[in-house]
Amino acid sequence: MKYYSDDGEYVHDLEWWMDTAREIGHPIVVELQKRDTSGDGMWCLAQGEHIYPSDDCGRRCRYYAPKNKVRGCCIQLRSCCVGTGKYYRITEHGSVRFDHD
């Protein structure tokens, strides 16, 4: 499962957010994410941004590396996430509680 915070730019697993809350010394509120199945766009790990893949992705991107080593979907692409509306508060001690607000 992945979580997102309005303070951050990326989604991370719960352990990453727990470590971050301990490190910064104050609570963090995160939202549970689910996989976006609309298929509109993808997340490119190499470029670190939301993209719309196309047939000429291999000609336009220097990071292009097809999964089958010939052509097709790049190994750098991941599904995007959308919020579920379920928020959790992670304390500076690392405990996790459902946030009703």
N, C-alpha and C positions, 0 to 999 in steps of 0.2 A: 504494500500500500504506500502511496505517496501523499505528501502533505505540502501545502503552500502557505506562506505568510505574506501579508501585504508589504512587509518590510523587505522581503527578498525578491529575487528575480526568477528563481528556479524552484522546481519541486524536488523534495528530498524525502528519504525515508524517515521514520519516526526517530530512530537512534541518532541521526544527524542533527535533528532539531533539539533533541534532549542534550546532546553534547554542546550545542550552540547556546542553549539557555544557561547551562552551567558556566560556560566560558564568559558570557557577557554579564552574568549575575542578576538577571531579572527575567520575569516570566515572558513567554512568547505565546501568542494565540495563532494557531494554524488551522487551515481548512482541509478536510479530507478530500482527496481528488479521485476521480475515476477516469478511465480511458475514454477519450473522445472518439466515438464511433461514427461521426458524421462523415469522415473521410476528406474533409476540405483541405487540410494541411497536415504537415508533419513537422516534427522537431528535428533539426539537424544538430547532432552532437558536435561535429567539427566546427560549424560556424556559430553555434550557440544561439540560434534564432529560429523562429517559426518561418517555414518556407512552404511554397506550393510546388511540389516536385513536378517535373515535366519530362517529356521524352528526350529533350536535349540537356538534361541535368549533367550527363557525363561530359559534354562539350563545354559547359559553362562553369563547372566547379572543379577546382584543383584537388579537392578532397574525395572526389567520386571514386568509390571502390565497390563494384557490384558483388553481391552475395555469391553469385555463381561463378565469379572470376571472368565472366565474358561480357554480359550486359544485363540490365534489369535494375531491380531495386538496390539502392546503395546500403552498405552496412552501417552508415552513419545516421540513417533515418529511424526515428522512433515516433510512436503515436503521441499525440498531444493529450493534455489532461484538461478536464473541466471540473469545477467545484461541485460538491454534493450538498453544500449548505450545512454540513456538520462540522462544528468548530470544537477544538480542543485547546485547553490551556496547559502549557508545559511550564512547571515552576523552575526556579533557578536551582532546585535540588534534583530535578529530573523526573518528578512525578507528573503523571498525565491525568487530567480530569476533563470530563465533558463540559463544555462551556455553553450555558443556556442563553447567553446574550447574543 
